[in-house]
Amino acid sequence: MGEVVDFSLNELAPDDIRAIIVYLRSVPPARARGLPAVRTTAAPEAARADAGDSSGKRVFAGACAGCHDWSGTSVVSESATLIGNRAINDPTAMNVAQVVIAGAEARAYRGLGMPAFGAAYSDFEIAAVANYVVGRFGAEPARLTAHDVSRLRELAP
C-alpha cells in the first residue's frame, strides 16, 4: 500500500482526493475476517507468550525502541506507530519480519522509512523480535521461527 501512496495517490489533484474521500466514507465498514480486534495499548510483559525469552526484547531495545517507543506509539513519526497497525496485529508475524529484513520506504512521509536490518541480525533474532513486537503490540502472540525467517529471506528483493 505504501507504494500506491508514494507513486500514485500522492500525485492526485485535490478534487480527485476529495472524490475518493467522499466515496470511501460512503462505504460501510467491514470487519477483517480472521484477524483479532486491534490492541490499543501495549501488553504487559508477563502477559506475553514470549515473556520467558528476552531475545526479542533485547533486539527491540537496541534497534527499535528509539523510533517505535516502548509504548508502541512513535514520537518520531505517525507512520512508525505500532499500536493499531494491521501488520502488527497479524499473528503470523510474516509482514513484520519482512519489514525487519528488507526495511520499508515511505516517500509520502518526507523520506522517513524503516531501514533494513536483515544483514545485522540472524534468522533467530529476527524471528524473536517479530514475535516480541506482535506479542507486545498486537492482539495475539506470534510463533515465527528462524526457519520461517530463512524462507522469507529467500523471497526478499
N, C-alpha and C positions, 0 to 999 in steps of 0.2 A: 504494500500500500504506500510505503514511503516513496517508492519510485514514481507511482502515479501522481502523488502530490508534487514531487520535485520536478518531474519532466512534463507534466501536463496541467494539472489543476491550478498550480500557482501562476500559470500563464493566461488564465481566463480573464475576460473582461468583467468588470464589476457587475454589469447586468446579467451576465451568464451565471456568475456566482450566486447572485440573489435568486435567480430562477431555480438553481439546484437546491438552495436552502428551502425555498417555498415547497418544492417537490418533496424533499426529504422529510420536512415537517408534516406533510400530508399523509405519509405512510405510517400506519400504526406500528408500534414497536413489537418485535418478536423476540422471545427468549431463545438464546442459543441452545440447541439440543446437545446434551452430553457434557456440558460444562457446568460446574457448580456455581453458586452465587459468588459474586466478586467480594473479596475481603476489603474492608475499609480501613483496617489498622493492622499493624504487624502482629504476627502470632507471638505469644510469649515463648521464650527459649524452651522451657520444659514441656510445652505442648507439641513441639515439632517431632516428627518421626526420626529425624537425624540428630536429635539432641545429644546423643552419646558420642557422635563423631564430630570432632572440631575442625576437620579438614576444610569443609565448605566455608565455615565461619572465618577461618584463618585467611583463605583466599579472598573472601569478601572484604575483610578488614584491610588487606593490603592493596587490593586493586579496585574495589567497587564502592566502598562506603564514602569516599571523597566526593563522588558525583551523585550517587543514589541515596546516600544517607542511611543511617541505621533504622530510620522510621519508614523508609521506602518512598518518602516524599522529597524530591530533589529541590535543593535551593539553587542549583546551578541552572537548570532548565526544566520546564514542564515536561518536555519530551523524555527526560531521564527519570521521571517519577515511575516507580514500580507498582505501587498500590493502585489497584483498579485496572492495570494493564492486562489485556486479554491474553497475551502470550504468557505472562507470569501466572495466570490463572489456569493454564493448561497443565494437568498433572503428568503429561508425558515429558515435559521439560525440553522437548526437542528444539523448539524455536529459541529458547533461552540459550541452550548450548550452542546452536548455530551462530547466534549473535556474539557469544563469547569467543568462539573460534574465529569468525570472519569479520566481526565488527559490523557497524551499520552507519551509513552516511545519511545525513539529513540536511540537504541544501536549504530546505524551507526554513530551517532554524538557524540561519546565518552561519552555515558551515559547521555547526555543532553536530557531533556524531559520536558514536562509540568506537574506540579503537579496537582492532583485532588483538586478542590475547592468545590465539591458537599456538603461536610459536613459544610463548612464555610459560605455558602450563601443560602438564601431562594430561592424558585422557582421564586418569583417575581424578586429578584436581578439577578439571572442567566439569566432570560429572558431579563431583562433590559440591562445587559452587552453584551449579544449576539446581541441584536438589535442595541446597540451602535456600536459595532465592525463592524457588517455588514453594517450599515448605514454610518460609517466613512470611512471604508477601502474597502468596496465592491461597486458594481456599482448601486445597488438598495437598498432601505430600507427594513428592515425585520420587521415583526409584530408578533414575537413569544410571547406567553402568558405564565403566570405562570402555567396554566392548561397543556399546551404543555410540559413544563419542568417537571411537575409532572409525566406525561406519560413517558417521556424519562428516568426518574429516575427508573421507574419500569423495564425498559429494561437494565439498566446499570449492568455490572457484579458485 
